[in-house]
Amino acid sequence: MKPEYSCALGTFSIDGMDVGDVASKLFSEYQIHTVSIKWENVNAVRVTPHVYTTTKDLDRFIDAVGKIAAS
């Protein structure tokens, strides 16, 4: 919760899943737009919440990622 440790950009991956597939599922199944990055040593899904992103939106995102990871 300290400003010096916060930002509006994050990346993640799910072991055993292609990041492109994760980003596609987030959009097609949950209408959550992310970007998959496969460049040099980066292989991740980029998430960029904004000031208008609500806590409810973030909870929905976490729920979606959990469901995708469990599938």
HUZI-V928373 format. One record per run of one state. SS is the DSSP state (alpha for helix, beta for strand, coil for the rest). FROM is the first residue (numbers start at 1). LEN is the number of residues. If there is no record, write none. Layout:
ss=SS from=FROM len=LEN
ss=SS from=FROM len=LEN
This chain:
ss=coil from=1 len=2
ss=alpha from=3 len=3
ss=coil from=6 len=4
ss=beta from=10 len=3
ss=coil from=13 len=6
ss=alpha from=19 len=12
ss=coil from=31 len=4
ss=beta from=35 len=5
ss=coil from=40 len=2
ss=beta from=42 len=6
ss=coil from=48 len=7
ss=alpha from=55 len=16
ss=coil from=71 len=1
